[in-house]
Amino acid sequence: MALADPVKFLREVRAEIGKVTWPSRKETLITTGLVFALSGLAAVFFFVADQIIGVGVRALFGVGF
């Protein structure tokens, strides 16, 4: 089993990092905002769905009203 050359490895890593297309600050902020907005929307949806299902179950079993 051959030992890897750490200096060569670091040079290759640096070369690969140079090929990466990094998002701009604006793109990062827009994407972050969308993630928060959609997470909030999903939270509201599941809260409402949970409440509706809970009301249905309570009505079905006659508990809580």
C-alpha positions, 0 to 999 in steps of 0.5 A: 500500500503506497503512502500518499504525498501530503503536499501533492494532495494539498496542491490537488485540493487547492486546484479543485477548490479553484474550479468551484463556482461560489455563489455571490453574497446576493445569491446566498442571501436570496437562497437563505431567505427562500429556505426560511420562507418555505420552512415557515410555510411548511410549518404553518401547513403542518400545524393547520393539518395537525389541528384539523386532524386533531379536531376530527379525531376528537369529534370521532371519539367524542373526547375534548368537546 
